[in-house]
Amino acid sequence: MALAALIALLAVPTAAADSAPVVSPDRIEDAPSIKPDPYPDFDNFAWRAFIALNWPSLTDSAHRGEPDRAKTLGDPGPRVWETFKARYELFQVDSEGRPTAPEPWGTYDAANPCGAGIDNREKTLATFTPFMDFNQSAFLPGVGANPLVAQNRTYTRYEGRFNEPEYSALAVHGWSLGQNLPDPDHPAQLPIGSIAVKAAWRPLNAADTPAVRARYYVVANANVVDVAKTIAAGHIVCSQSDVALVGLHIVIRTKERPQGLWGTFEHIDNVPPVGEGEAREPDARQAARPIPISTPRSPSSAFGRPSVCPTLCRSA
């Protein structure tokens, strides 16, 4: 995958002891005790998770979220995290727009916000509420921050996915239906090993040449909310577009840190790195390509916040 990334991890103590970098479809379960900056154990935990979740996946409904061990990391096909349950598969609605119970894990049979007849194996960047996949979290309940506009004049789109332990817990407690919601006296208890992924995608257009596209993990013909058509119709209308992955949040709940360990990854071209010569990462500017998300004067991450990418970017 032509994805390069930024890691931003919490500096918290955890338990296991596995610090050897390995390209494998198996992630490690926890991180050992933290050493001084640059926190190699957390870096390793995050990279192992990144590699394992980006392994090509089995695609049948009985093996959602499982790696295809007959393939290598660079082989084509949907990634493991892309076969997790999508946010829209958890938050289902009926024909009247009322919340309904989600389907069991081992199936792709769920209503799709882009309409009937769309296979949920296809990439769908949409929710049942128009434009919910456009806004960033403002870290306030029910409040969304502004959309992020890429340099090719498209809106960055966001996709949330959950692995089986997290999806099943959210479904069985009725939380996706607004029932039995956690509160300070009854906090949410999600199983160890729960994983949530949030991806940032940049729709591609004529401004993106083959040389630009070659630097990304690209999904062709994704079902993407069409802004003009949706506004005109008064309901969600989707069009197909090739999309490039520009950012990935991974949250994993571990035995030692049940509130979750966070890894944040961004494409190396999003923000121009600092440095000269060998100290400078091979970003878009060095490759004589356009910078896709920000400009040198206005740095911004794929998740809408100022990025520390100039000092922490690493090549995958």
C-alpha positions as a Markdown table, in Angstrom:
| # | Residue | x | y | z |
|---|---|---|---|---|
| 1 | Met | 0.0 | 0.0 | 0.0 |
| 2 | Ala | 1.2 | 3.4 | -0.9 |
| 3 | Leu | 0.2 | 4.8 | 2.5 |
| 4 | Ala | 2.6 | 6.6 | 4.7 |
| 5 | Ala | 1.6 | 7.7 | 8.2 |
| 6 | Leu | 1.8 | 9.7 | 11.3 |
| 7 | Ile | 1.6 | 8.0 | 14.7 |
| 8 | Ala | 0.1 | 9.9 | 17.7 |
| 9 | Leu | -0.2 | 7.7 | 20.7 |
| 10 | Leu | -1.1 | 8.1 | 24.4 |
| 11 | Ala | 1.9 | 7.6 | 26.7 |
| 12 | Val | 0.4 | 5.1 | 29.2 |
| 13 | Pro | 1.8 | 2.0 | 30.8 |
| 14 | Thr | 0.6 | -1.4 | 29.5 |
| 15 | Ala | 1.7 | -5.0 | 30.0 |
| 16 | Ala | 2.8 | -7.4 | 27.2 |
| 17 | Ala | 6.4 | -7.6 | 25.9 |
| 18 | Asp | 6.7 | -7.7 | 22.2 |
| 19 | Ser | 8.8 | -5.1 | 20.5 |
| 20 | Ala | 10.1 | -6.7 | 17.4 |
| 21 | Pro | 8.7 | -5.1 | 14.2 |
| 22 | Val | 7.1 | -7.8 | 12.1 |
| 23 | Val | 5.0 | -7.6 | 8.9 |
| 24 | Ser | 2.2 | -10.0 | 9.8 |
| 25 | Pro | -1.6 | -10.4 | 9.7 |
| 26 | Asp | -1.5 | -10.8 | 13.5 |
| 27 | Arg | -1.3 | -7.7 | 15.7 |
| 28 | Ile | 0.0 | -7.8 | 19.2 |
| 29 | Glu | -2.5 | -7.7 | 22.1 |
| 30 | Asp | -0.9 | -4.9 | 24.2 |
| 31 | Ala | 2.1 | -2.7 | 24.6 |
| 32 | Pro | 4.9 | -3.2 | 27.3 |
| 33 | Ser | 5.9 | -0.5 | 29.7 |
| 34 | Ile | 6.6 | 2.9 | 28.1 |
| 35 | Lys | 10.2 | 4.0 | 27.5 |
| 36 | Pro | 11.2 | 7.6 | 26.9 |
| 37 | Asp | 10.3 | 9.4 | 23.7 |
| 38 | Pro | 9.8 | 8.3 | 20.9 |
| 39 | Tyr | 8.0 | 5.4 | 22.7 |
| 40 | Pro | 9.1 | 2.5 | 20.6 |
| 41 | Asp | 6.8 | 0.0 | 22.2 |
| 42 | Phe | 3.7 | 2.1 | 21.4 |
| 43 | Asp | 5.0 | 2.7 | 18.0 |
| 44 | Asn | 5.4 | -1.0 | 17.5 |
| 45 | Phe | 1.9 | -1.7 | 18.9 |
| 46 | Ala | 0.4 | 0.8 | 16.5 |
| 47 | Trp | 2.3 | -0.3 | 13.5 |
| 48 | Arg | 1.6 | -4.0 | 14.1 |
| 49 | Ala | -2.1 | -3.1 | 14.4 |
| 50 | Phe | -1.9 | -0.9 | 11.2 |
| 51 | Ile | -0.3 | -3.7 | 9.2 |
| 52 | Ala | -2.6 | -6.4 | 10.5 |
| 53 | Leu | -5.8 | -4.4 | 9.9 |
| 54 | Asn | -4.5 | -3.5 | 6.4 |
| 55 | Trp | -3.9 | -7.1 | 5.4 |
| 56 | Pro | -6.1 | -8.3 | 2.6 |
| 57 | Ser | -9.3 | -9.7 | 4.0 |
| 58 | Leu | -11.5 | -12.7 | 3.4 |
| 59 | Thr | -14.7 | -11.4 | 1.9 |
| 60 | Asp | -17.3 | -14.1 | 2.6 |
| 61 | Ser | -19.9 | -13.2 | 5.2 |
| 62 | Ala | -18.8 | -16.0 | 7.6 |
| 63 | His | -15.3 | -14.5 | 7.9 |
| 64 | Arg | -15.8 | -10.8 | 8.1 |
| 65 | Gly | -12.8 | -9.0 | 9.6 |
| 66 | Glu | -10.5 | -12.0 | 9.1 |
| 67 | Pro | -7.2 | -11.8 | 7.1 |
| 68 | Asp | -6.6 | -13.9 | 4.0 |
| 69 | Arg | -3.5 | -15.7 | 5.1 |
| 70 | Ala | -2.9 | -16.9 | 1.6 |
| 71 | Lys | -2.1 | -13.3 | 0.5 |
| 72 | Thr | 0.6 | -10.8 | 1.3 |
| 73 | Leu | 0.3 | -7.3 | 2.5 |
| 74 | Gly | 0.7 | -5.8 | -0.9 |
| 75 | Asp | -1.9 | -8.0 | -2.7 |
| 76 | Pro | -5.1 | -6.4 | -4.0 |
| 77 | Gly | -8.5 | -6.6 | -2.3 |
| 78 | Pro | -10.4 | -5.1 | 0.6 |
| 79 | Arg | -8.4 | -4.7 | 3.8 |
| 80 | Val | -9.4 | -6.5 | 7.1 |
| 81 | Trp | -10.8 | -3.3 | 8.6 |
| 82 | Glu | -12.9 | -2.7 | 5.5 |
| 83 | Thr | -14.8 | -5.9 | 6.2 |
| 84 | Phe | -15.6 | -4.8 | 9.7 |
| 85 | Lys | -19.2 | -3.6 | 10.1 |
| 86 | Ala | -19.8 | -0.1 | 8.8 |
| 87 | Arg | -21.4 | 2.6 | 11.0 |
| 88 | Tyr | -24.5 | 2.5 | 8.8 |
| 89 | Glu | -24.8 | -1.2 | 9.3 |
| 90 | Leu | -25.0 | -0.6 | 13.1 |
| 91 | Phe | -27.3 | 2.4 | 12.9 |
| 92 | Gln | -30.0 | 1.0 | 10.6 |
| 93 | Val | -33.4 | 2.6 | 9.8 |
| 94 | Asp | -36.6 | 1.4 | 8.3 |
| 95 | Ser | -38.5 | 2.9 | 5.3 |
| 96 | Glu | -39.9 | 5.6 | 7.6 |
| 97 | Gly | -36.5 | 6.6 | 8.9 |
| 98 | Arg | -37.0 | 5.0 | 12.3 |
| 99 | Pro | -34.2 | 3.1 | 14.0 |
| 100 | Thr | -34.2 | -0.6 | 13.7 |
| 101 | Ala | -32.2 | -3.5 | 15.1 |
| 102 | Pro | -28.9 | -4.2 | 13.3 |
| 103 | Glu | -28.2 | -7.5 | 11.6 |
| 104 | Pro | -26.0 | -10.1 | 13.1 |
| 105 | Trp | -22.3 | -10.0 | 12.5 |
| 106 | Gly | -21.9 | -12.7 | 10.0 |
| 107 | Thr | -23.9 | -11.2 | 7.1 |
| 108 | Tyr | -23.7 | -8.4 | 4.6 |
| 109 | Asp | -27.6 | -8.2 | 4.6 |
| 110 | Ala | -28.2 | -4.7 | 5.8 |
| 111 | Ala | -29.9 | -1.6 | 4.3 |
| 112 | Asn | -27.5 | 0.6 | 2.5 |
| 113 | Pro | -28.0 | 4.4 | 2.7 |
| 114 | Cys | -27.2 | 4.8 | -1.0 |
| 115 | Gly | -30.2 | 2.6 | -1.9 |
| 116 | Ala | -31.5 | -0.9 | -2.4 |
| 117 | Gly | -29.5 | -3.3 | -4.6 |
| 118 | Ile | -26.1 | -2.1 | -3.4 |
| 119 | Asp | -23.9 | -4.9 | -2.0 |
| 120 | Asn | -22.5 | -3.9 | 1.3 |
| 121 | Arg | -19.2 | -5.4 | 0.2 |
| 122 | Glu | -18.9 | -2.3 | -2.0 |
| 123 | Lys | -17.3 | 0.8 | -0.5 |
| 124 | Thr | -20.1 | 3.1 | 0.8 |
| 125 | Leu | -19.2 | 6.5 | 2.2 |
| 126 | Ala | -22.7 | 7.5 | 3.4 |
| 127 | Thr | -25.0 | 7.4 | 6.4 |
| 128 | Phe | -28.8 | 7.5 | 6.7 |
| 129 | Thr | -28.6 | 11.1 | 7.9 |
| 130 | Pro | -27.4 | 13.3 | 5.0 |
| 131 | Phe | -23.9 | 14.6 | 5.3 |
| 132 | Met | -23.0 | 12.9 | 8.6 |
| 133 | Asp | -19.9 | 11.5 | 6.9 |
| 134 | Phe | -18.7 | 15.0 | 6.1 |
| 135 | Asn | -18.2 | 16.5 | 9.5 |
| 136 | Gln | -15.4 | 16.1 | 12.0 |
| 137 | Ser | -16.0 | 15.3 | 15.7 |
| 138 | Ala | -16.0 | 18.5 | 17.8 |
| 139 | Phe | -15.7 | 16.3 | 21.0 |
| 140 | Leu | -19.1 | 17.6 | 22.1 |
| 141 | Pro | -22.2 | 15.5 | 22.2 |
| 142 | Gly | -24.3 | 15.9 | 19.1 |
| 143 | Val | -22.0 | 18.6 | 17.6 |
| 144 | Gly | -20.0 | 18.3 | 14.4 |
| 145 | Ala | -17.0 | 20.4 | 13.4 |
| 146 | Asn | -16.6 | 21.8 | 9.9 |
| 147 | Pro | -15.9 | 19.6 | 6.9 |
| 148 | Leu | -12.4 | 19.5 | 5.5 |
| 149 | Val | -12.0 | 20.5 | 1.8 |
| 150 | Ala | -9.1 | 19.0 | -0.1 |
| 151 | Gln | -7.0 | 20.9 | -2.7 |
| 152 | Asn | -8.9 | 19.2 | -5.6 |
| 153 | Arg | -12.1 | 20.9 | -4.3 |
| 154 | Thr | -13.7 | 17.8 | -2.9 |
| 155 | Tyr | -15.0 | 17.2 | 0.6 |
| 156 | Thr | -13.0 | 14.7 | 2.7 |
| 157 | Arg | -15.4 | 11.8 | 3.6 |
| 158 | Tyr | -15.2 | 9.8 | 6.8 |
| 159 | Glu | -16.0 | 6.2 | 7.5 |
| 160 | Gly | -16.5 | 4.4 | 10.8 |
| 161 | Arg | -16.2 | 0.6 | 11.3 |
| 162 | Phe | -16.3 | -1.8 | 14.2 |
| 163 | Asn | -14.9 | -5.3 | 14.7 |
| 164 | Glu | -17.1 | -8.1 | 15.9 |
| 165 | Pro | -16.6 | -7.7 | 19.7 |
| 166 | Glu | -17.4 | -4.0 | 19.6 |
| 167 | Tyr | -20.2 | -4.3 | 17.1 |
| 168 | Ser | -21.9 | -7.1 | 19.0 |
| 169 | Ala | -21.7 | -5.3 | 22.3 |
| 170 | Leu | -23.1 | -2.1 | 20.8 |
| 171 | Ala | -26.0 | -4.1 | 19.2 |
| 172 | Val | -26.8 | -6.4 | 22.2 |
| 173 | His | -27.1 | -3.5 | 24.7 |
| 174 | Gly | -29.5 | -1.7 | 22.4 |
| 175 | Trp | -27.3 | 1.4 | 22.2 |
| 176 | Ser | -27.7 | 1.7 | 18.5 |
| 177 | Leu | -31.4 | 2.1 | 19.1 |
| 178 | Gly | -30.9 | 4.7 | 21.8 |
| 179 | Gln | -31.7 | 2.3 | 24.6 |
| 180 | Asn | -30.0 | 1.6 | 27.9 |
| 181 | Leu | -27.5 | 4.3 | 27.1 |
| 182 | Pro | -24.4 | 4.6 | 29.4 |
| 183 | Asp | -24.2 | 7.3 | 32.0 |
| 184 | Pro | -21.8 | 8.2 | 34.8 |
| 185 | Asp | -23.3 | 5.6 | 37.1 |
| 186 | His | -23.5 | 3.0 | 34.4 |
| 187 | Pro | -20.4 | 3.5 | 32.1 |
| 188 | Ala | -20.0 | 1.6 | 28.9 |
| 189 | Gln | -18.2 | -1.7 | 29.2 |
| 190 | Leu | -16.8 | -2.9 | 25.9 |
| 191 | Pro | -15.0 | -6.2 | 25.5 |
| 192 | Ile | -11.2 | -6.4 | 25.5 |
| 193 | Gly | -10.1 | -6.6 | 21.9 |
| 194 | Ser | -12.8 | -4.2 | 20.7 |
| 195 | Ile | -11.6 | -2.2 | 17.7 |
| 196 | Ala | -13.1 | 0.9 | 16.2 |
| 197 | Val | -11.6 | 2.4 | 13.0 |
| 198 | Lys | -12.3 | 5.8 | 11.4 |
| 199 | Ala | -11.0 | 6.4 | 7.9 |
| 200 | Ala | -10.6 | 9.6 | 6.0 |
| 201 | Trp | -11.0 | 9.4 | 2.2 |
| 202 | Arg | -10.4 | 12.0 | -0.5 |
| 203 | Pro | -12.6 | 11.6 | -3.6 |
| 204 | Leu | -10.4 | 11.7 | -6.7 |
| 205 | Asn | -11.2 | 13.7 | -9.9 |
| 206 | Ala | -9.6 | 14.9 | -13.1 |
| 207 | Ala | -7.1 | 16.9 | -11.1 |
| 208 | Asp | -5.6 | 13.7 | -9.8 |
| 209 | Thr | -3.2 | 12.3 | -12.4 |
| 210 | Pro | -2.1 | 8.6 | -12.6 |
| 211 | Ala | 1.1 | 9.6 | -10.9 |
| 212 | Val | -0.8 | 11.2 | -8.0 |
| 213 | Arg | -3.1 | 8.2 | -7.7 |
| 214 | Ala | -0.1 | 5.8 | -7.6 |
| 215 | Arg | 0.9 | 7.2 | -4.2 |
| 216 | Tyr | -2.4 | 6.1 | -2.5 |
| 217 | Tyr | -4.5 | 3.1 | -1.5 |
| 218 | Val | -7.4 | 3.7 | -3.9 |
| 219 | Val | -10.8 | 2.1 | -4.0 |
| 220 | Ala | -12.5 | 2.4 | -7.4 |
| 221 | Asn | -16.2 | 3.2 | -7.9 |
| 222 | Ala | -17.0 | 3.9 | -4.2 |
| 223 | Asn | -20.6 | 4.9 | -3.5 |
| 224 | Val | -20.3 | 8.5 | -2.3 |
| 225 | Val | -23.0 | 11.0 | -1.3 |
| 226 | Asp | -23.5 | 13.5 | -4.1 |
| 227 | Val | -24.0 | 16.9 | -2.5 |
| 228 | Ala | -25.8 | 18.7 | -5.3 |
| 229 | Lys | -28.1 | 15.8 | -6.1 |
| 230 | Thr | -28.9 | 15.1 | -2.5 |
| 231 | Ile | -29.9 | 18.8 | -1.9 |
| 232 | Ala | -32.0 | 18.8 | -5.0 |
| 233 | Ala | -33.8 | 15.6 | -4.2 |
| 234 | Gly | -34.2 | 16.2 | -0.5 |
| 235 | His | -32.9 | 12.7 | 0.3 |
| 236 | Ile | -29.6 | 10.9 | 0.0 |
| 237 | Val | -28.4 | 10.4 | -3.6 |
| 238 | Cys | -25.1 | 8.7 | -4.2 |
| 239 | Ser | -22.7 | 8.8 | -7.2 |
| 240 | Gln | -19.7 | 6.6 | -7.8 |
| 241 | Ser | -16.2 | 8.0 | -7.4 |
| 242 | Asp | -12.7 | 6.7 | -6.9 |
| 243 | Val | -11.5 | 7.5 | -3.4 |
| 244 | Ala | -8.0 | 7.7 | -1.9 |
| 245 | Leu | -7.2 | 6.8 | 1.8 |
| 246 | Val | -5.6 | 9.8 | 3.5 |
| 247 | Gly | -6.0 | 9.0 | 7.2 |
| 248 | Leu | -6.8 | 6.3 | 9.7 |
| 249 | His | -7.7 | 6.3 | 13.4 |
| 250 | Ile | -7.5 | 2.9 | 15.1 |
| 251 | Val | -8.8 | 2.5 | 18.7 |
| 252 | Ile | -8.1 | -0.8 | 20.4 |
| 253 | Arg | -9.3 | -1.7 | 23.9 |
| 254 | Thr | -6.7 | -3.8 | 25.7 |
| 255 | Lys | -6.5 | -5.7 | 29.0 |
| 256 | Glu | -4.4 | -3.0 | 30.6 |
| 257 | Arg | -6.1 | 0.0 | 28.9 |
| 258 | Pro | -9.8 | -0.9 | 28.5 |
| 259 | Gln | -10.5 | 2.8 | 27.6 |
| 260 | Gly | -8.5 | 2.2 | 24.5 |
| 261 | Leu | -5.1 | 2.8 | 22.9 |
| 262 | Trp | -5.3 | 5.2 | 20.0 |
| 263 | Gly | -3.2 | 5.2 | 16.8 |
| 264 | Thr | -3.6 | 8.0 | 14.3 |
| 265 | Phe | -2.1 | 7.6 | 10.8 |
| 266 | Glu | -2.0 | 10.1 | 8.0 |
| 267 | His | -0.8 | 10.0 | 4.5 |
| 268 | Ile | 2.7 | 11.5 | 4.2 |
| 269 | Asp | 1.6 | 13.9 | 1.5 |
| 270 | Asn | -1.1 | 15.6 | 3.6 |
| 271 | Val | 1.3 | 18.1 | 5.2 |
| 272 | Pro | 4.7 | 19.1 | 3.9 |
| 273 | Pro | 7.4 | 17.7 | 6.3 |
| 274 | Val | 10.3 | 19.8 | 7.5 |
| 275 | Gly | 14.0 | 19.0 | 7.0 |
| 276 | Glu | 16.4 | 19.0 | 4.1 |
| 277 | Gly | 18.2 | 16.3 | 2.2 |
| 278 | Glu | 18.1 | 12.8 | 3.8 |
| 279 | Ala | 16.3 | 14.3 | 6.8 |
| 280 | Arg | 13.3 | 15.1 | 4.6 |
| 281 | Glu | 10.7 | 12.4 | 4.0 |
| 282 | Pro | 9.8 | 11.8 | 0.3 |
| 283 | Asp | 6.6 | 13.8 | 0.3 |
| 284 | Ala | 4.4 | 15.1 | -2.6 |
| 285 | Arg | 6.4 | 18.2 | -3.1 |
| 286 | Gln | 9.7 | 16.3 | -3.5 |
| 287 | Ala | 7.9 | 14.1 | -6.0 |
| 288 | Ala | 6.7 | 17.1 | -7.9 |
| 289 | Arg | 3.1 | 16.3 | -7.0 |
| 290 | Pro | 0.4 | 18.6 | -5.6 |
| 291 | Ile | -0.1 | 18.5 | -1.8 |
| 292 | Pro | -3.6 | 17.0 | -1.4 |
| 293 | Ile | -5.0 | 18.3 | 1.9 |
| 294 | Ser | -3.1 | 21.3 | 3.1 |
| 295 | Thr | -0.7 | 23.9 | 1.9 |
| 296 | Pro | 2.7 | 24.8 | 3.3 |
| 297 | Arg | 1.1 | 28.0 | 4.8 |
| 298 | Ser | -2.0 | 26.3 | 6.2 |
| 299 | Pro | -1.2 | 22.9 | 7.6 |
| 300 | Ser | -4.2 | 20.6 | 8.3 |
| 301 | Ser | -4.5 | 16.9 | 9.0 |
| 302 | Ala | -6.9 | 14.5 | 7.4 |
| 303 | Phe | -9.0 | 14.8 | 10.5 |
| 304 | Gly | -9.4 | 18.5 | 10.4 |
| 305 | Arg | -6.9 | 19.6 | 13.0 |
| 306 | Pro | -3.4 | 21.0 | 12.8 |
| 307 | Ser | -1.0 | 18.2 | 12.2 |
| 308 | Val | 2.4 | 17.4 | 13.8 |
| 309 | Cys | 3.2 | 15.4 | 10.6 |
| 310 | Pro | 6.3 | 17.5 | 9.8 |
| 311 | Thr | 8.1 | 15.9 | 12.8 |
| 312 | Leu | 6.5 | 12.5 | 13.2 |
| 313 | Cys | 5.8 | 11.3 | 9.6 |
| 314 | Arg | 7.2 | 7.8 | 8.8 |
| 315 | Ser | 7.0 | 5.7 | 5.7 |
| 316 | Ala | 5.0 | 2.5 | 5.9 |
